[in-house]
Amino acid sequence: MAAVVDDDVVRTVFFALDLTGVFANAVLGSVIARREKFDVVGFMTLAVLSGLGGGIIRDTLLQHGPPVALTKQAYLLTALCTAAVAFVVRVEGRWWDRLWPWVDALALGCWAAAGAQKTLSVGLGWLPAILLGAMTAVGGGVVRDIVLRRVPTVLGGNTLYATCALAASGALVALNYLGHPTLGMIAALVVGAGLCLLARWRGWILPDADAWSPMARVSRHVSRRYRDRRRRRLLKDGRHESQE
């Protein structure tokens, strides 16, 4: 059985992780708003979508009261204040390019931990906890991308992201079932953020469908053999023409 989460330390850590995730994702949303040349309303909209979207989706699916973003003012205020500051202060440049991967990784780790922990706290099992932990981490970005009419980056072609959230949620669930919920939240943050940074550094991506398909590999091999044979034939014909 999962450990019962009712002590003040766990609640405090959970709240800190949740608000850190809101702040980090709101920053990312505000940066995109500036890139798109939005006004202050656009900044606040993207900050709220990025910062609160994943948590609202999680709480709606859990059906355990209204979404916490609507019942605790700290969540909305964090997103809106972040958007206001980012609207006045230009968050860009070389220093931001270096800091952004860390902010993104921190947001993922925080929210994967918070999402999985809340799912367990309402009495659901390990599989929903891992699923909703990952959904909490990536949901805000997906909603933001859809509003901007983009294909959500989490769907593929980029370095590992949802996979990192699943790993972080899995770490929390495992330690929670062993009776260490607080340690589980910290471990989830470290695993999620660390794996996200490592994947970005190493360029790890999941292979697409064709890479898994045996027929696709055969087709690529045949095409390569055909191109090589045609290239050799053209070179041979070219040598004959030069000799004549």
C-alpha positions in Angstrom: 0.0 0.0 0.0 1.1 3.6 -0.6 2.1 5.6 2.3 -0.6 7.9 3.6 0.4 11.5 3.0 -0.8 13.6 5.9 2.2 15.1 7.6 3.1 18.8 7.3 6.5 18.1 5.8 5.1 16.3 2.8 2.4 19.0 2.3 5.0 21.8 2.5 7.3 20.0 0.0 4.4 19.4 -2.3 3.3 23.0 -2.3 6.8 24.2 -2.9 7.2 21.9 -5.9 3.8 22.9 -7.3 4.5 26.6 -7.1 8.0 26.2 -8.5 6.6 24.4 -11.5 4.0 27.1 -12.0 6.7 29.8 -11.9 9.1 28.0 -14.2 6.4 27.2 -16.8 5.0 30.7 -16.6 8.4 32.0 -17.4 8.6 29.8 -20.5 5.2 30.9 -21.6 6.1 34.5 -21.2 9.3 34.1 -23.3 7.3 32.6 -26.1 4.8 35.5 -25.8 7.6 38.0 -26.3 8.9 36.0 -29.3 5.4 36.1 -30.8 5.3 39.9 -30.1 2.1 39.6 -27.9 0.7 42.4 -25.7 0.3 42.2 -21.9 -2.9 40.1 -22.3 -1.0 37.6 -24.5 1.8 37.4 -21.9 -0.7 36.6 -19.1 -2.6 34.2 -21.2 0.4 32.1 -22.2 1.8 32.3 -18.7 -1.4 31.0 -17.2 -1.8 28.3 -19.9 1.8 27.1 -19.5 1.9 27.5 -15.7 -1.4 26.1 -14.7 -2.7 24.0 -17.7 -1.1 20.7 -16.6 -2.3 21.1 -13.0 -5.9 22.0 -14.1 -6.1 19.0 -16.4 -4.8 16.8 -13.5 -7.3 18.1 -11.0 -10.2 17.9 -13.5 -9.5 14.2 -14.2 -9.1 13.4 -10.5 -12.5 15.0 -9.8 -11.5 15.6 -6.2 -12.9 19.1 -5.8 -12.2 22.2 -7.9 -8.7 22.6 -9.5 -6.3 23.9 -6.9 -5.3 26.7 -9.2 -8.8 28.1 -8.6 -9.0 27.6 -4.9 -5.6 28.9 -3.8 -4.7 32.4 -5.0 -1.0 31.7 -4.8 -1.1 29.7 -8.1 -2.8 32.4 -10.2 -0.9 35.2 -8.6 2.4 33.4 -9.3 1.6 33.0 -13.0 0.3 36.5 -13.4 3.1 38.2 -11.5 5.7 36.2 -13.5 4.0 37.4 -16.7 4.0 41.0 -15.6 7.7 40.9 -14.7 8.6 39.1 -18.0 6.6 41.8 -19.9 8.7 44.6 -18.4 12.1 42.8 -18.2 13.3 41.2 -21.4 14.0 37.5 -20.6 16.3 36.7 -23.5 20.0 36.7 -24.6 23.0 34.5 -24.1 22.4 34.2 -20.4 18.8 33.0 -21.0 19.9 30.5 -23.6 22.1 28.9 -20.9 19.5 29.2 -18.2 16.5 28.0 -20.1 17.3 24.3 -20.2 17.6 24.3 -16.4 14.3 26.2 -15.9 12.6 23.7 -18.3 14.1 20.7 -16.6 13.2 22.1 -13.1 9.6 22.6 -14.2 9.3 19.1 -15.5 10.7 17.5 -12.4 8.6 19.6 -10.0 5.3 19.0 -11.8 5.9 15.3 -12.4 6.5 14.9 -8.7 3.5 17.0 -7.7 1.2 15.3 -10.1 2.1 11.8 -9.1 2.0 12.6 -5.4 -1.5 14.2 -5.6 -2.8 11.2 -7.5 -1.6 8.8 -4.9 -3.0 11.1 -2.1 -6.5 10.8 -3.4 -6.3 7.0 -3.3 -5.6 6.0 -6.9 -3.0 3.4 -7.8 0.5 3.5 -9.2 -0.3 3.5 -12.9 -2.7 6.5 -12.8 -0.1 8.3 -10.6 2.6 7.8 -13.2 0.2 8.8 -16.0 -1.1 12.0 -14.3 2.4 12.9 -13.1 3.6 13.0 -16.7 0.4 14.8 -17.8 0.9 17.4 -15.2 4.4 18.0 -16.4 3.6 18.3 -20.1 0.0 19.4 -20.2 0.6 23.1 -19.9 3.0 23.0 -22.8 0.7 21.0 -24.9 -2.2 23.4 -24.3 0.0 26.4 -25.1 1.2 24.9 -28.4 -2.3 24.1 -29.5 -3.4 27.6 -28.8 -0.5 28.8 -30.9 -1.5 26.4 -33.6 1.7 24.3 -33.3 2.2 20.6 -33.2 3.0 20.0 -29.5 6.7 19.4 -29.1 6.1 16.5 -26.8 4.7 14.4 -29.6 8.1 13.6 -31.0 11.1 14.8 -33.0 12.7 16.4 -29.9 14.9 15.3 -27.1 13.3 13.2 -24.4 10.7 15.1 -22.4 7.6 13.0 -21.6 9.8 10.0 -21.1 11.7 12.0 -18.4 8.3 12.9 -16.7 7.3 9.2 -16.7 10.6 8.3 -15.1 10.3 11.0 -12.5 6.7 9.9 -11.6 7.9 6.3 -11.5 10.6 7.2 -9.0 8.1 9.0 -6.7 5.6 6.1 -6.9 8.3 3.5 -6.0 9.6 5.4 -3.0 6.1 6.3 -1.9 5.1 2.6 -1.8 8.3 1.9 0.2 7.1 4.4 2.8 9.2 7.5 1.9 6.9 10.1 0.3 9.1 13.1 1.0 12.2 11.4 -0.3 10.1 10.3 -3.3 9.3 13.9 -4.2 12.9 15.0 -4.0 14.0 11.9 -6.0 11.4 12.6 -8.6 12.7 16.1 -9.0 16.3 15.0 -9.4 15.4 12.1 -11.8 13.1 14.2 -14.0 15.3 17.3 -14.2 18.6 15.3 -14.4 17.3 13.0 -17.2 15.9 16.0 -19.1 19.2 17.8 -19.0 21.2 14.7 -19.9 18.9 14.0 -22.8 19.3 17.6 -24.1 23.1 17.4 -23.7 23.4 14.0 -25.4 20.7 14.7 -28.0 18.7 11.6 -27.0 15.4 11.2 -28.9 13.0 8.4 -29.3 13.1 6.7 -32.7 10.1 7.3 -35.0 7.8 4.6 -36.3 9.8 3.8 -39.4 12.9 3.3 -37.3 11.1 0.4 -35.5 9.6 -1.2 -38.6 11.5 -4.1 -40.1 10.0 -3.4 -43.5 11.2 0.2 -43.4 14.7 -1.0 -42.6 14.6 -3.4 -45.5 13.3 -0.7 -47.8 16.1 1.7 -46.7 18.7 -1.0 -47.3 17.4 -1.8 -50.8 17.3 1.9 -51.7 20.8 2.4 -50.5 22.0 -0.6 -52.5 20.2 0.7 -55.6 21.8 4.1 -55.2 25.2 2.7 -54.7 24.9 0.5 -57.8 23.6 3.4 -59.9 26.5 5.6 -58.7 29.1 2.9 -59.6 27.5 2.5 -63.1 27.6 6.3 -63.7 31.2 6.5 -62.6 32.1 3.5 -64.9 30.3 5.1 -67.9 32.1 8.4 -67.2 35.5 6.7 -67.3 34.6 5.0 -70.6 33.6 8.3 -72.2 36.8 10.0 -71.0 38.9 7.2 -72.5 37.1 7.6 -75.9 
